[in-house]
């Protein structure tokens, strides 16, 4: 997707209106920045692909895949879904960049270029729609204390992600918006509510306070997905807005093209970071539970011994 953004550049010597894209020069050939754009993009794509694959493998090695829809948490399943989209996105995008680097030209034939573009739109849109659901779920948890149910085997999520997005992609394409748009407001409202609830809990005591921490932890974890998406696509969004207020792409600083090709290919890296965070929290919670159990068992044994000693002393009297 970032290649499509940076390749459709116009030169001062030609008309800025493109017929099919092939009449436009490949970005970077004329000014010598071709490899400076594509090589870093390829490096980040390969890194992102590797990280996303590691996250998927680690999850299925550490947990029973048969209980994926029953015992795995919602956040853990979301990591698998997003990482899978990142793996498929990276494969298509890597082929796109390698094709252009080898040929030093647009992807040809046009059917192959359309195939790459279709895959990019499908998997990027899928991630955006998943994160939209995550943002809305976190918002509902914090403001209405309701946790969304994705249906048996998450069929509702799959329906929204891989069916509805075709319509959403058509609408987004008409407006040139394939970046993180609608989740920002929900994220800000949810984060503000989390801070408010945390302050309230810190002042409270008892079981009620403890029970309110669970949805806050879940909402905070889900908000990480929204923040990761915003981090990944901020350059694309800024580039698009900037282009709306300029007469030519040449007016946009070159550094923005490098930001676009770099940040848009960090999805797998971010998913691995979130996986490590969730994994660390889960192991920490498990250790704390085991420590509490051992302490409780030790206390019970000690009390039993004390009672037995008192009983023995009493019988002697």
Helices and strands as residue ranges (DSSP letters): H 2-7, H 34-62, G 65-67, H 74-103, H 110-144, G 152-154, H 155-162, H 164-175, H 183-203, H 207-244, G 249-251, H 254-263, H 267-316
